[in-house]
Amino acid sequence: MLVKVSQKLLLHALHHVAPAVSSRSIIPLLSGILLQADSQRLRLSASNTSMMLQYELPAEDNRNIVELGGSVVIPALYFIDIIRHCPSSMVTLECDNSLIVSIRSDTSVYHLSGMNAEEYPRMAGDSRSNKVSLQSSLLAGLIKKVAFAVSASEFKPILTGVSFTVEGKQLRLLATDGVRLASQVTNALQHP
């Protein structure tokens, strides 16, 4: 893998996926961030046992250049700290077959031991036909309206979240704790 990316954009992407990095996982891979590069994008993914976040940086003009595709899992805390302190506006990420990741910025060079990306958990339902678009402020408002009914008890884990159902251009959010039930529906979906 060989990628040249804007330090500012990479740091922005890392801050979006970092909340999903597992801080106390017994699975070492979950303490890292999965980087996947192909001719169209650099995708960053982070996961713990309950959620997964992804962020994509499209390969475009002079800000993000994917010269050689590939994938690797990089230890999140070190990676974020290194990128945060990079002196240059461009960062080069290179990973060889031994999973050693080289991070270059101006005259600074860092080497981190990566982990095998093949063992990283995959996001369920990762197909373009399942994706919809919605304004974040609208989504946040809908979640606030149903979140009061989410169960706080871990005895029934299925009731500790909010259910999302998409039918056509309609999104339905549903939450219950077994006694209370809250439902919200919006018709403001857009299919990309």
N, C-alpha and C positions, 0 to 999 in steps of 0.2 A: 504494500500500500504506500502510495506517495501522494500527499495532498498539500497544497499551498492554500492557506485560508487567512482571511482578515482576522486579526487578533480580537478586534472589537466584536465582530459577528460571532466568533467562536465563544468568547466569554459570555455573550448574551445567550447563546444556545445552552451553554453549560449551566447558567443560572436557572434556565427553564426546566432542565431535567434533574438538577441536583436534589430537589426535594424528594425524589423517589429513590435515591441511593440509600441502601440499607446500612445503617451505622452499626448494628449489632447482629449481623446475620451469621449463622453457622455455615452458610454457603459463601465461600470467598468471592465467587463471581459477582454476587449481588452488591459487593462493596466497590464495584467498578462501573464504568460507563462504556457501553458498547458503541464502537465507531464502525460504521459500514460505509464504504465509499464505492461508488460506481460512476459511470460517465455522466450521469445526470445530477447527482447529489452526494452530500455527506450527511448521513443520518446518525444522530446521537440518541441512544436509548439508555434509560436507567430504570431499575426495577427493585422492588422489595417484595415481600410475600403477598401484599395486598393491592399494589397498583404498579402500573408501568407508564412512564412518560417518554414521548419521542419528540424530537425536534429535527427538522430537515433544513439544511443549508443548500440551496440549489447551486450547481456548478454554473457560474456565469462569469463573463468578461474577466476582469483583473482581480476581483475580490476573492473568489473561490475557484480554485483550479484543481481538478482531480486528474493527476497524470497517470496514476496506476491504481486500480481498484483493489479492494481487499477489506478485511475486517479484523478487529482485535478488541479485547476488553482491557481498558486502562484503569488502574487504581484511581478512583475519583478524587480523593482528597489531595493527592500529590498533583494530579493533572490540573485541577482547578487552580491550585495555588501557583503552579508554574505559569499557566496561561495568564493569570491575573498580573503577574510580575514581568511578563515579557516586555523587553524594551522597544520592540519594533511593531509596526502596524501589520506586518505579514508574518505568519508562523508556518513553518514547514513541518508536517508530521510524516514520519517514515517508519514503516514496520517491516522487518525482514522475516525470513522463515523461522527463525528461532524465537519469535515473538518479542524481540527487543524493540521498543518504540523510541525513536529519536525525535526530539522536539528541538527545532532550531529557530532562533530569532536573532537577527543581527549576528553578533559574535558569540552569543550564548548557545550552548548545546546541552541538552538534558537527555538522559537515557533512563527509561523505566522498563521494568519487566512487565510485559503484557500477559494476558491469559487468553486461552483458546476461545474464540467467538462461537464455535460450533456448539459449545456446551451451554451457552447463555439462553435463558428462557425466551421463547418467541411470544409476540403479542398475538392473542387470540383474535380471530376475525380480521386479520390485517389484509383486507382486500378493498380495492377502490370502490366496489359497488356498495359497501357498507358505510361509506363516508358521507357526512352531511356537514353543512356550514351553518353557523348561528352566531350572532353577535355575543361576545363574552358577557357584556352587561345584562343582556336578556337571559342568558343561561344562569348567571349568578342569581338573578332575581327569582327565577323559577325554582332553583335549588333552595333558596332561603324560605320560599313559601311552603315547601314540603319537609324540610329538614327537622322541624320540631317533632314530627311523628316517627323519626328514626329511633330504633331501639338502642338503649345504652347498655343493654345486657349482652355479654359475650356468650351466653348459653345458647342463643339462636343466632349464629353469625349471619345467616341469610337476611335477617331483619336489621342489620347494622348499616345498611347502605340504602341508596336511592336507586330504584329501577328505572331504566330508560328504555322506551319502546318507540321505534320509528315505523310509521306506516305512511307511505307516500310522502307528503310534505308536512305531516303532523308528528310532533314529538310529545309523548306522554311521560311525565315523571310521577312516580308512585312511591310512597314511603309508608311503612306501618311498624308499630311495635307490638302488634297483636291485639291492641285495644283501640288505638287511634289509627285513622287512615287519612292520608292526605294525597291529593291528586291535582296535577296541573297539566294543561294541554296548551300547546302553541302551534300555530300554523305558519310560523315564520322561517321554516327550514329552506335551505337552498342546497341542491345537489351539485357538487363540483363537476 
